[in-house]
Amino acid sequence: MLTIVQGGALGYYPMYGVDQVVSSANKKHSFISAKMRDGSEIVPDRVYRGLSIDFLLNGGDDFKSFIGSKYTPRNTKNHGLIRDLVRKPL
């Protein structure tokens, strides 16, 4: 799945907790490898929880060909605006 996600024409998508090795040689994006931030391997048949912004989950950038065909988000929860979630408390 990371090969597909990171192979888009518009850029790479950061993932918290995942260290990725990617290349943009010859103007072609390609995914090389990834591990969890603690160095452990990613287990292909394990279910992981992630988060994203609505823009990507609704098909923004080059996700429109990915969402709904190769991946369907499930159990989604809206926690509000990202600017409010990352803002320092007063």
N, C-alpha and C positions, 0 to 999 in steps of 0.2 A: 504494500500500500504506500509506503514512503517513497518508493521509486516513482509511482504515479503522481503523488502529491507534489513532490519536489521537481518533477519534470516539466512543469508549466513554463510558458513563454514569458510570464510577467515577473518572475522572481521566486525567491525561496521563502518559505513560511516558517518562522521560528516556532519552536515547541519547547515550552518550559519542562525541564526535567529530562530532556533528550539531547544528547550531544550528537550532532550530525556532521558528516564529512560530505561536502558537495563540491561540484566543479562547474565552471562556466567556460570551459575551454572551447574555442572556436564559436563563441556566442551560442552554444547549446548547453542548456542546463541539464545536469545529470546528478543523480543521487549515488553516492558511493557506499556509505555505511552509516550505521547509527548504533548507539548503546544508550542505556539509561545513564543519567548523570552520575550515579554511584559506580559506574563501570560494569554493571551487570548487563547481560544480553537481553534483547527484546525477544520474548517468547511468542512465536507466530500465532498460536491458537489461544492465547490468553486475551482476555478483554481488559482494555485499559480505559480509564476515564480521562477526558481531555476537556479543554475549553477553547472557545473561539469567539469571534465577533459575528453578529448577525450577517454582516455584509458577506463574509465568506460562506457561512452556512446557507445563505439564500442564493448562492451561485455567483457572487461577485468575483472580480478579476477573472482568472481562467478556471475557477471552480465550477462554472456552469455545466461543463461536460463531465465533471466528476461527481458532484452531489446528485444523488438519485439514480445514478447508473452504476458506479463502482463503489459508492458508499452512501448509505442513508443514515443521517443522524437519528438517534433514538433517545428517549428519555431526556429531551432537552429541557433546560430550565433557564429562564431569563432572570438574571440577577441585577438588572438595571443598566444604566449607562456606564461605560468603562471609565469615563472621566470622573464619575462619582465614586467608583470602586477603588481607584488608585489614588485619589486625592487624600492628602494628609488630613486627619481629623483636626478640627479647630480646638 
